């Protein structure tokens, strides 16, 4: 087989050999993509707007509107039970058996957002589909949906949709069979059915052959088959070999994804699915997830390592933790640092260590976190199997196929087996999506008769990790007597904390103490020592330093501070180590400054998003964080907030600087376009916190005064950079700061 590109497209091939070389003829290709990346196309299939990427959560409000319609059913019912929702809208059973929530990532809320916010685009759109469908259209000229996508993310009944495709023609009156038409009608979205692709093909079905243009672009034969793929993680299930009822797979990384093939499409609170017709036409599967797993392990490593480049290796921490007995000498952790996905959906859940004593070491902390993630994984597995067993006699899945970062830690692998009481299998090829595409392509090309046959021939197991019986018994007791009791015991406390610290999904961080960060760009440069002292006397916690080199902004007047000034400021604040010193780089080749700014004491470097490509931005963010600093990114007033979501999704950036003025000079008027960006980013952040554990602070920079600060506070900003309104106030620095604080608090009360 052969493979290429970030879309994880794979191809099956046939080969012929000679005495000197082997040549390969590509028989078929298959693509997997990120699901929930929504495209609006004109009549000639030209994109009408940029794709709404999967992580784009601007449609959080629309997702809530869907559940509001569902909850109205309960309110008007005499029984007031969840069964009323499922009777009216059975398609919502995949969302925790009708209890919700519904992800803003899914196609329906995104289509609603387009209709409500861009009605011209919606009306003009002939087709609303996924990136997967558009990519296959570009390859074949055929517009078809993926059966896995429609079943798992479109609220369609996958079995009925595929049956309709095989039994009816374009003139069939039942053209919407399997689609949630009653839900569409209740939401005012009935016309969406006319905009979706008319055909749906299951993964592994042949879409067609390459168009002449696609064949030329790819340097392949026009006879090359294009076979239907689907969402990357679910194609990964095929590549891991989990295709039969009772098989479990665990995909690990920053978070954990659990997928269980089920006999029937049973659903229950605390699980997503089961989806009929996914991942394959004849299967069902349910999924669960943990928000912070690998990211939490990294957080502990960074915490115990301290600042700087010299992070303790995971191998050292693993070895230390391996010497600690099961249960970490009475130290129990909750892994829900960034909320809980399943089996208890709670975005307000937070992490905890319980039982800490002076005798506990970093090894105890590290092991307790590894154990906590495994406890959570066991809870997810149990919930999935409980839901699956409601309507079938499906036995417990004793084997789990695992892939991802956790496979690199022998200790963590063993803990997964010991705590869940299951065997864990690691395949030779752990790139599930890539191998899954090759498997599907091989079936479409006729090289293998079925996906089952291809899995049997193409997947090879590497090794198996078995639970240690004596250790398993210890963990059974700890899981039941400690972990399961800790979660409900602290729930009310966590929710109370959210009211103090912020975190309410419906209102964002409305209770947060918004921070004012003075900008030295507007200070009196002839008395910089005095200006910094006034900041110290006022007790500011953040300071904003703009660095311009006169090159990126082509002006001899755009020259400001260098690393020497940053070092002098940091020295002035020597008795205040808690100061956050933000360095905003508006310079040519910003990577040149990273080491010098780190050596000077910078807390965070903020770079201009517009100054480089996405790949360059990711590389720079990696450099900044590797130097022990935090990393931020700024966007100009004319840059869309959604453009930076792929960068934020990496988890490298913890702050977004939304410029409300053009970069370069103080004293400019506030641009209100920033308010909508703040709101959009806040919605995205709330969704990502509960789904992926990603969090960013929102900073607004430029034109902030006593009037505009109220507006940005109401919009949801965390930090306000203020220059002229503080340093050039007629009544002096302290009075200016008090005036801003009073105005800010007024804005928060209004909010």
NORJOMO-V431345 format. One record per residue. SS is DSSP state (H for helix, E for strand, C for the rest). PHI is phi in whole degrees, 0 to 359 (999 if undefined). PSI is psi in radians with two decimals (NA if undefined). Layout:
SS|PHI|PSI  SS|PHI|PSI
This chain:
C|999|2.82  E|226|2.68  E|216|2.78  E|197|2.79  C|70|2.90  C|288|-0.25  C|279|0.07  C|57|0.59  E|289|2.44  E|229|2.74  E|223|2.43  E|275|2.73  E|213|2.77  E|248|2.72  E|225|2.70  E|224|2.55  E|237|2.72  C|231|-3.07  C|288|-0.32  C|246|-0.44  C|203|2.93  E|240|2.26  E|249|2.62  E|238|2.36  E|251|2.08  E|288|2.09  E|269|-0.65  E|202|2.68  E|231|2.70  E|215|2.43  E|243|2.46  E|245|2.61  E|221|3.00  C|290|2.27  C|281|2.91  C|69|0.36  C|261|1.84  E|261|2.36  E|238|2.42  E|248|2.18  E|239|2.56  C|282|-3.06  C|298|-0.59  C|267|0.28  C|68|0.54  C|270|2.32  E|301|2.35  C|266|-0.29  C|201|2.86  C|300|2.57  C|301|2.39  E|277|1.77  C|296|2.81  C|302|-0.63  C|275|0.00  C|286|1.99  C|251|0.45  C|297|-0.32  C|268|0.40  H|301|-0.67  H|296|-0.69  H|291|-0.62  H|298|-0.69  H|293|-0.62  H|299|-0.63  H|297|-0.82  H|292|-0.53  H|297|-0.72  H|298|-0.73  H|295|-0.75  H|291|-0.46  H|297|-0.52  H|296|-0.76  H|296|-0.74  H|298|-0.56  C|266|0.06  C|265|2.67  C|280|-0.42  C|269|-0.44  C|54|0.82  C|238|2.87  H|294|-0.39  H|298|-0.49  H|295|-0.67  H|297|-0.81  H|292|-0.50  H|289|-0.70  H|283|-0.75  C|227|1.34  H|300|-0.38  H|294|-0.33  H|279|-0.01  H|298|-0.46  H|289|-0.25  E|262|1.34  C|54|0.80  C|60|0.62  C|91|-0.10  C|279|-0.31  C|77|-3.07  C|279|2.98  C|257|2.34  C|287|2.38  C|293|-0.21  C|285|-0.42  C|289|2.86  H|296|-0.77  H|300|-0.91  H|297|-0.55  H|291|-0.69  H|296|-0.67  H|297|-0.70  H|298|-0.76  H|299|-0.76  H|294|-0.66  H|279|-0.58  H|254|-0.40  C|226|1.12  H|300|-0.54  H|294|-0.72  H|296|-0.77  H|297|-0.79  H|295|-0.65  H|285|-0.48  C|297|2.14  C|277|-0.58  E|228|2.31  E|240|2.11  E|210|-2.91  E|254|2.83  H|307|-0.68  H|305|-0.81  H|292|-0.71  H|294|-0.73  H|297|-0.77  H|294|-0.58  H|297|-0.74  H|295|-0.50  H|280|-0.65  H|240|-0.32  C|80|0.10  C|251|2.26  C|262|1.82  E|222|2.60  E|266|2.75  E|273|2.25  H|302|-0.59  H|292|-0.74  H|298|-0.86  H|294|-0.58  H|284|-0.68  H|266|-0.36  H|224|-0.05  C|248|0.07  C|63|0.50  C|266|2.72  C|272|1.84  H|300|-0.66  H|296|-0.81  H|293|-0.68  H|297|-0.79  H|291|-0.63  H|296|-0.71  H|300|-0.71  H|296|-0.59  H|275|-0.40  H|252|-0.26  C|235|2.82  C|252|-3.05  C|294|-0.35  C|265|0.08  C|294|2.37  C|292|-0.33  C|261|0.70  C|295|-0.30  C|256|0.32  C|302|2.30  C|90|-0.15  C|266|2.64  C|278|1.16  H|294|-0.63  H|294|-0.67  H|293|-0.74  H|303|-0.81  H|296|-0.72  H|295|-0.49  C|265|0.02  C|72|0.49  C|240|0.45  C|300|-0.57  C|290|-0.23  H|298|-0.58  H|301|-0.57  H|284|-0.28  H|262|-0.26  C|284|2.72  C|306|2.42  C|285|-0.47  E|248|2.58  E|228|2.29  E|239|2.47  C|287|2.72  C|301|2.30  C|100|-0.25  C|281|2.61  E|278|2.20  E|278|-0.77  E|167|-2.83  E|251|2.94  C|294|2.46  C|292|2.89  H|300|-0.71  H|293|-0.79  H|296|-0.71  H|298|-0.70  H|294|-0.76  H|297|-0.68  H|267|-0.10  C|58|0.77  C|237|2.90  C|290|2.57  C|293|-0.26  C|276|-0.05  C|297|2.23  E|281|2.52  E|248|2.11  E|252|2.48  E|293|2.30  E|247|-2.48  E|179|-2.75  E|297|2.49  H|304|-0.85  H|296|-0.62  H|277|-0.52  H|296|-0.58  H|299|-0.55  H|300|-0.70  H|296|-0.78  H|293|-0.35  H|267|-0.16  C|88|0.23  C|266|1.58  C|227|-0.02  C|244|2.59  C|308|2.34  C|94|-0.14  C|274|2.37  E|244|2.46  E|232|2.62  E|232|2.03  E|255|2.05  E|250|2.66  C|183|-2.35  C|298|-0.53  C|229|3.04  E|248|2.37  E|240|2.22  E|245|2.26  E|230|2.29  E|234|2.15  E|284|2.25  E|241|2.78  C|284|-0.62  C|230|2.76  C|279|1.00  C|281|2.63  C|226|2.78  C|199|2.70  C|304|2.46  C|90|0.05  C|225|2.73  E|252|2.33  E|98|-2.73  E|286|2.53  E|264|2.25  E|278|2.20  C|88|0.41  C|214|2.54  C|287|-0.45  C|255|2.90  C|301|-0.60  C|260|0.12  C|245|2.94  E|230|2.64  E|210|2.67  E|242|2.75  E|224|2.71  E|221|3.01  E|199|2.68  E|238|2.28  C|287|-0.78  C|235|1.88  C|231|-1.41  H|299|-0.62  H|295|-0.57  H|288|-0.71  H|299|-0.73  H|296|-0.67  H|298|-0.78  H|296|-0.76  H|303|-0.83  H|295|-0.64  H|296|-0.82  H|281|-0.27  H|280|-0.53  C|83|3.13  C|290|2.85  C|103|3.12  C|280|-0.46  C|279|1.37  C|279|2.49  C|295|2.37  C|289|2.62  H|297|-0.55  H|299|-0.75  H|296|-0.80  H|294|-0.68  H|299|-0.80  H|297|-0.72  H|295|-0.77  H|293|-0.56  H|295|-0.40  C|278|-0.15  C|270|2.42  C|289|2.78  C|308|2.36  C|94|-0.05  H|52|0.71  H|53|0.80  H|86|0.11  C|263|2.05  E|243|2.39  E|241|2.70  E|252|2.27  C|273|0.09  C|275|0.93  C|299|-0.59  C|240|0.70  C|89|2.99  E|241|2.21  C|276|-1.16  C|219|2.75  C|277|-0.05  C|244|1.72  C|288|1.94  E|206|1.65  C|295|-0.26  C|270|-0.10  C|298|2.58  C|225|3.01  C|274|2.89  E|199|2.60  E|251|2.27  E|237|2.33  C|97|0.23  C|298|2.40  C|226|3.00  C|292|-0.23  C|276|-0.19  C|278|2.52  C|243|-3.14  H|297|-0.54  H|297|-0.68  H|295|-0.78  H|299|-0.80  H|296|-0.79  H|295|-0.70  H|296|-0.56  H|289|-0.77  H|302|-0.75  H|295|-0.72  H|298|-0.76  H|300|-0.72  H|291|-0.66  H|302|-0.82  H|298|-0.66  H|296|-0.73  H|299|-0.75  H|299|-0.69  H|293|-0.79  H|302|-0.82  H|298|-0.72  H|294|-0.71  H|297|-0.77  H|288|-0.57  H|297|-0.76  H|296|-0.74  H|293|-0.52  C|277|-0.07  C|296|-0.58  C|235|0.29  C|207|2.94  C|261|0.59  C|296|2.21  C|285|2.93  C|297|2.43  C|281|1.90  C|276|-0.24  E|236|2.41  E|236|2.24  E|270|2.17  E|241|2.51  E|217|2.82  E|105|-2.90  H|299|-0.57  H|296|-0.37  H|289|-0.23  H|274|-0.08  C|245|1.84  H|303|-0.65  H|295|-0.84  H|294|-0.66  H|301|-0.81  H|295|-0.67  H|295|-0.67  H|302|-0.76  H|291|-0.81  H|297|-0.76  H|281|-0.64  H|275|-0.28  C|72|0.50  C|231|2.74  E|280|2.49  E|243|2.24  E|251|2.37  E|245|2.20  E|276|2.83  C|299|-0.83  C|259|1.91  C|267|0.03  C|274|1.41  H|303|-0.85  H|300|-0.73  H|294|-0.84  H|293|-0.61  H|299|-0.71  H|297|-0.74  H|297|-0.68  H|297|-0.84  H|297|-0.73  H|296|-0.65  H|294|-0.60  H|289|-0.79  H|300|-0.59  C|278|-0.10  C|82|0.15  C|291|-0.64  C|237|2.55  C|288|-0.49  C|205|2.93  H|296|-0.66  H|302|-0.79  H|295|-0.73  H|295|-0.72  H|299|-0.74  H|299|-0.66  H|273|-0.52  H|254|-0.23  C|253|2.26  C|236|2.29  E|280|2.48  E|264|-0.97  E|203|2.91  E|229|2.40  E|253|2.07  C|260|2.54  C|292|2.48  C|273|2.09  H|302|-0.76  H|293|-0.66  H|288|-0.67  H|303|-0.73  H|297|-0.68  H|297|-0.79  H|289|-0.52  H|303|-0.80  H|293|-0.76  H|296|-0.69  H|296|-0.81  H|283|-0.64  H|267|-0.37  H|242|-1.09  H|299|-0.86  H|294|-0.42  H|273|-0.45  H|290|-0.75  H|303|-0.99  H|293|-0.44  H|291|-0.45  H|251|0.03  H|303|-0.85  H|295|-0.60  H|295|-0.78  H|300|-0.75  H|293|-0.62  H|293|-0.68  H|299|-0.68  H|298|-0.52  H|287|-0.47  H|273|-0.81  H|267|-0.34  C|105|2.92  C|127|-0.02  E|297|2.15  C|300|-0.63  C|285|-0.42  C|234|0.15  E|65|-2.40  C|257|0.88  C|296|-0.34  C|262|0.01  C|296|2.56  C|283|1.74  C|297|2.47  E|255|2.40  E|257|2.17  E|244|1.86  E|297|2.42  E|259|2.07  H|288|-0.12  H|299|-0.54  H|263|0.06  C|284|2.96  C|279|1.83  H|292|-0.36  H|284|-0.24  H|226|0.89  H|297|-0.61  H|299|-0.77  H|292|-0.65  H|294|-0.74  H|295|-0.67  H|296|-0.65  H|296|-0.63  H|296|-0.73  H|298|-0.83  H|298|-0.55  H|280|-0.18  C|76|0.52  C|294|2.60  C|257|-0.30  E|229|2.60  E|221|2.37  E|248|2.15  E|239|2.02  E|271|2.29  E|242|1.95  E|244|2.50  E|247|0.05  C|77|0.06  C|252|-0.98  C|301|-0.80  C|264|1.89  C|285|1.42  C|206|2.34  C|293|-0.25  C|270|-0.19  C|270|1.05  E|233|2.17  C|229|-2.12  C|262|2.70  C|241|-3.05  H|303|-0.56  H|297|-0.73  H|293|-0.69  H|299|-0.76  H|297|-0.68  H|294|-0.69  H|295|-0.78  H|298|-0.68  H|295|-0.66  H|297|-0.55  C|265|0.41  C|304|-0.58  C|274|0.10  C|229|1.20  C|295|-0.25  C|283|-0.15  C|301|2.33  E|262|1.99  E|255|1.78  E|270|2.20  E|251|1.99  E|263|1.89  E|269|2.05  E|239|1.27  C|221|2.85  C|283|2.37  C|50|1.16  H|298|-0.42  H|300|-0.43  H|298|-0.46  H|269|-0.22  H|301|-0.92  H|295|-0.74  H|297|-0.69  H|289|-0.63  H|297|-0.77  H|295|-0.48  H|277|-0.17  C|105|0.28  C|296|2.44  C|275|-0.67  E|212|2.46  E|252|2.26  E|249|2.15  E|245|2.82  E|280|2.13  H|297|-0.61  H|286|-0.15  H|276|-0.05  C|198|2.97  C|283|2.96  H|298|-0.77  H|299|-0.70  H|294|-0.66  H|295|-0.74  H|297|-0.75  H|297|-0.73  H|295|-0.73  H|299|-0.67  H|296|-0.71  H|297|-0.80  H|298|-0.85  H|291|-0.54  H|293|-0.37  C|273|0.09  C|88|0.12  C|260|2.81  E|277|2.84  E|232|2.33  E|233|2.85  E|226|2.45  E|248|2.63  E|231|2.45  C|288|2.85  C|303|-0.52  C|265|0.16  C|263|2.27  C|291|2.46  H|295|-0.53  H|291|-0.33  H|295|-0.45  H|265|-0.05  H|301|-0.73  H|301|-0.60  H|290|-0.76  H|295|-0.57  C|296|-0.32  C|290|-0.33  C|80|0.08  C|277|-0.40  C|254|2.28  C|247|0.03  E|209|2.43  E|244|2.16  E|263|1.82  E|270|1.90  E|284|2.18  C|262|0.06  C|219|2.94  C|289|2.46  C|293|2.50  C|136|-0.77  C|217|2.62  C|278|3.05  C|82|0.12  C|277|2.77  C|281|2.57  C|295|2.30  C|262|1.99  C|293|-0.15  H|299|-0.40  H|292|-0.46  H|299|-0.79  H|293|-0.59  H|297|-0.72  H|300|-0.80  H|296|-0.77  H|296|-0.74  H|292|-0.65  H|297|-0.73  H|298|-0.78  H|299|-0.75  H|297|-0.77  H|299|-0.71  H|293|-0.76  H|291|-0.59  H|301|-0.77  H|278|-0.44  H|264|-0.78  C|236|-0.01  C|74|0.27  C|268|2.33  C|223|2.41  C|222|2.61  E|271|2.62  E|250|2.03  E|247|2.39  E|246|2.31  E|228|2.02  C|112|2.31  C|72|0.30  C|275|2.20  C|218|-2.99  C|299|-0.44  C|273|-0.87  H|288|-0.42  H|295|-0.54  H|297|-0.70  H|292|-0.74  H|286|-0.54  H|295|-0.77  H|296|-0.59  H|288|-0.47  C|121|0.38  C|288|2.58  C|264|-0.63  E|228|2.38  E|241|2.08  E|275|2.16  E|234|2.28  C|241|-1.46  H|304|-0.71  H|294|-0.28  H|258|-0.98  H|285|-0.36  C|242|0.42  C|286|2.47  C|295|-0.45  C|259|0.11  C|98|2.96  H|299|-0.87  H|296|-0.77  H|295|-0.66  H|297|-0.75  H|295|-0.72  H|296|-0.72  H|298|-0.72  H|293|-0.70  H|298|-0.74  H|295|-0.73  H|294|-0.72  H|299|-0.80  H|294|-0.62  H|299|-0.74  H|298|-0.67  H|292|-0.68  H|295|-0.70  H|297|-0.67  C|295|NA
